[in-house]
Amino acid sequence: MLLPNWKTILNDLEKERAVLLIGPDFLSGQGRSVAADFYIHLSDSLGTDATHFFERDGLFIFDTAVSKMDAQTEAETFYKNLALDEAVLKPIAELPFPLIVSVNPDLTLPQYFSKRQINFQFDYFSTKDKATPGNITKPTAQTPLVYNLCGSIEDYQSLVLDFDDMFDLLKNLLGDFGVPKVVNDHLVNATTYIFIGFEFDKWYTQLLLRYVNKNRDRFSNAKKNYATKTIIGDEDTRTFFQQQFNLTIYGGDWQFLHDLHTEYAAAKKLRSLPDPISDRAAVVRRLVQFNNIEAALEQLEACAADLTAAERDELTMHKAGYHAWLSEYRDRTTTQENLDVKIARIRKGILDLTQKLP
């Protein structure tokens, strides 16, 4: 059995040069893909007359714009009802990945991070205009970024459901359009990628590998990629991936993830997870970490009766600071660097105030 080079992997993780990529099979259950489960959900909810599912690619074709909008709406219900065991979420949260890229639109991992009081950031890719700007800063082990590459269930237009959506996604990715610079920079500078839940036989997975293995504007396969819980149809395909993408493949379901957690805990320091917080505080934290600062301030204001007079004054200052920042952001009266610093301070102030909620 092929043994991982733990020393190299742990060093890259400690030096913030490792990226975790979560694939569709991360969420799968009942022996089917998550897309197949979603098709069953659509069949039960909407019927199948206007929806055609291609199981090989995990993508849909919709007869009308209305049927696609119905599917987009149902996606939120479907993904919110997917339950993941904490035994899977906790190791990911404790390992100090600066950047976690998911090709799923669910919010399971961000919600868990919020509940466990991790000061993370969240953003998602969309080929359409987003209502809320993604005010994210450079991902670090202290402020990791969870980035949904295929949209968010809370923004229906961002979801990747059919072949048109997938084409638009890949066209933008391979052209370096739409992905925040801090995400691109981290992908360029990373030297270890860990894949969980991908099927490398799929054509769009191969293009994703091409995207993440870039070196500035030139393709490079010099990086170290480790894959677990993957499906590769035959030995020739496996050999191709190993040579073309420098891909070291480990089977064993989730075992690689748990082994990585065990090895890192023995040699380094895991990220500490405070006790879970109340649902009310978690909602505020989640809004901040989803970059919806205005809604987070509104939620805190709704809890003002539970704050002291000094804390209410602090809340007023954060509101004034945010509106000043928003004006500068819209008018572009200062540099992007100053904007990033100011919004980071506002985010931290709100998160600190949230901890004072009873």
N, C-alpha and C positions, 0 to 999 in steps of 0.2 A: 504493500500500500504506500502511496506517495505521501511523504510527511511534509508538512508546511515548514518553511524557513521562518520560524517564529521570531528569531532575533531581528530579521529585516522588517517583518510586518509590524512588530511592536515598536521598533525604532521609528518607522514612518508614522505610526499612529501617534506616538508621543511628540514627534516634531511637527505635527499638524500637516502631514503630507499624505494622509490617507482619506479616501472618499468611500462612503458606503452607498451602494446603488441597490434600490429595492424594486424588484420586478413584479409582474402580474401574479405570479404563483405565490408571492408572499402572503396573499390574502385568500388563496384558493382553499376549497374544502370539498368534502364528499367525493374526492377523486376527480373533480372537474376543474376547469379553469374558472377564474372569477368572471370572465366574460360569458362563459356558458351558463353560469349561475344567474348572471344578470339577464340573459335571454329568457331563462325560465321565469324569472320575476316579471319581465315584460309580458310574457305570454299569459301569465296569471292575471296581470293587472290590466293589460290593454288588448289582449288578443294578438295573433300573429299575422293578420292579413296585411298590415302595412310595414312589417318589420321582417327583414331577411338577415339571417346570421350566417357568417362564414366561419365555421369553427376552426379551420386551419389557421386563419389569421387573427381570430378573435375580434373581428370587426363586423359592423352592421351596414346594411343598405336600407334606407327609408324611402318609402314611396312618395311621401309628401313632406313639406316643411312642418306641417302640423304634427305628423307622427314623430318626427325627430324632436320637436319641442316637448312632446309628451314623454319621450324617452329621457330627455335631459332632466325633466322634472322628477321622473321616477328614479333617476340615478341617485339623487340625494337620499331618498328613503332607503334605497337598497344598500348603499355604502354605510349609512349610519347604523344599519342593523347588523353589519358584519362585526363579529366579536373576535378579538384577538386575546390570547392568553397573556397574562402579565409575565409569564415565564419567557415569552418572546420579546416583549416590550422592554422589560427591565434591563436585560443585558445591553440592548442598544442604547438605552438612556445612560447607562453607567460608563460605557466606553466613550472616550473623549473625541468622537468624530467631529471635526469642525463643520463638515458639509455632508448632509444626507440627501441624496437625490432619489425621489420616488417617481415611478411612472404611473402610479395610481392616483386618482383624484380624491381619495378619502382623507379624512383628517384625524385618523386614529392616533398616529404617532404625535402630532402636535398637541392633541388634547391630553394625551398621557404626559407629555413634557410639561404642559401647563399645570396639570393637577399635582405634579411632583416638584413644582416651583423651579424648574430649570429656566434660566434666562436665555431662552432661545429666540431665534427669528424665524419667520415663515414668509414664503412668497411662492408664487406659482406662475407658470408660463401660460400665455394666451396669445393667439394670433389676432385677437380683437382688443379694442381698448378696454382697460380695466378701470372700474369706478374709483378705486383707491390706489394711489401710487405706491409702488413697493419701495418703501424707504428703508432699505436694508444696507447694512455696513459689512465690512470684511468679516467673513465667518471665522471664528476662532473656537478653541476648545471651551472658552469661558462663555461665549455667545454663539453657539452653533446655529447653523441655518438648515431648516428643513425646506427643501425646494421640490414642489410638485411639478414635474416636467409635463404632465398631461392634464393640467388644469386643476380646478377645485370644484367640489360639488356645490359650493356656495356661489359659484359663478357659472351658470349653465352654459354660457357662450364659450367658455374656455375648455369644455370637455372634448376629449378625443374619442368619438364613437364610431365614425364611419371612415371610409377610405379618403374622402375629401379632407376630413379633419387631420388624418395621419399625414397626408401629402403636404398640407399647409404647415404642420408641425416640423416635418423633416426639412422642407424647403427653407424654413426660417432657421432651424438649427444649423444646417450645413452651410448656410450663408452668414452665420453669426449675427442674426437679427433677433432682437427681442429678449434674449437672455441677459440678465444684468451683468455688468462688467465684473463685479466681485465674484460672481459664480464662474464666469469664463476664466478669470484669472486663476481661481483656485483649481479648476480642472486642468489648466495648462501646467501649473506648478506641482500638482500632485504626482506622486510616484507609485502609489499603491491604490488600486481600486478593488473593492470587495463586492461581488455581485451576489445577491440572494434572490432566488425566485424568477430566473429568466430561462426562456427557451431559446437557445442560440441558433436553432434551425430557422427561426422566423426572420424574414428579410429585413424587417424594421429593427430587430435587435442587432443585426449585423451593421446597419447604418448607425445605430446608436454607438456601437463599439468604435466605429470609424470616427464618430464625433468626439468621444471622450479621449481617444488616443491621439489627439492632435498635439502638435508642438508648435505653438504660435500659428503660423499659417501653413505649416508643412506637416504631413502625416508622419507619425513616428510610432513604432511598436516597441520602443525601448522601455516602456513603463511596465510595472509589475501588476498583473491582474489576477485576482483569485476569485473563483466562482464556486458557489455551493448551492445545492438544491436546483440543479440545472438539468435540462434535457437536451441531449445531442444524439441524433438518430443513428449514426454509424461511426466507425473508427476513422474513416477517411475525413469526415467532417470534423471530428475531434482534432485530428492532426493538423488540418488546415487552420483551425482557430488557434491552436497552440503556437503555430509558427507565425501566422499573420498578425495576431494580436498579443503575442507573448502571454497567452492565457494559461494559467495553471489551474487545473480543474480538480476540485475535491467533491466527492459525493457525500452521502451521509446526511441528507436532509438538513436539519438545523444544527447538526453536531459541530460544524465548523465555527458557527457563531458562538456557541457555548464554550468550545475549546479556546477560542480567541479570548473570550471573557475570563476564563480560568487562567490562561497564560498571562494576560495583562495584569490581573489582580495579584498574581504571584511576583511579578517583576516590577510593576509600576503602581501608580495610584489611580484607582477608579474615580469617576465623578461621583460625588456624594449626592444622594437623593434625600432631601428633607421629607418629613411626613406629609402625606397628602393634605391639601387644604380644602376648605369648604367649597361647595359648588359656586357660591356667589363670588368669592375671591377668584376662583378658577376662571370664571367667565370674564372678569376684568383683565386678568393676565392674558387670557387667550386673545382677547381683542387687541391688546397692546402688541402681542407677539405676531398677530396677523396684520399688523400695521394699521389697524382701524382705531387710531388714537381718539378721534372725536367720539365714537361710540363708547370707548373705554371711559372717557371723562364723564359721559352721560350716565353710565352705570355707577360710577363712583359718586356722582351727585345724587343719584337715587338712594345711596347708602349714607348720605351726609348726616342723617340723624344719629348714626352709630359712631360718628367721628367727634373728636374733641374740637373746641373752638380753634385751637392752633392748627389742627389737621385740616379743618375746613378752609382756613386761610391758605394753607399749603396747596389745597386743591384749586383755589381761586388763582393762585400764582401759576400753577401748571396750565390752567385753561388760558390765561393771558399769554403765557409763553408759547402755547401751541398756536393760537390765533396769529401771533406775531410771526411765528415760523411759517405758517401757511401763507401769509401775505408775501413774505420774502420768497417763498417757493414759487408762487404764481407770477410774481413780478420779476423774478430773477435779479434781485438787487444785491445779491451776495454770491460768493462762490459755492460750488457744490460741496466742497470740503467743509465750509462753515455750516451749511445746511445739515450735513450729516452729523456733525458734532452737536449741533443744537437739538436735533430730533433725538439723538441718542441720550442726551441729558434729560429730555422730557420723558422719554420712555422709562429711564431708570427711576426718575422721580415718581412716576405713577406706580411702577412696580413696588417701590419702597413703601408708598402710601397704602397700597393694597394689603401689605403684610400687617397693617395696623387694624384691618377690619376684624371685628370679633368673630 
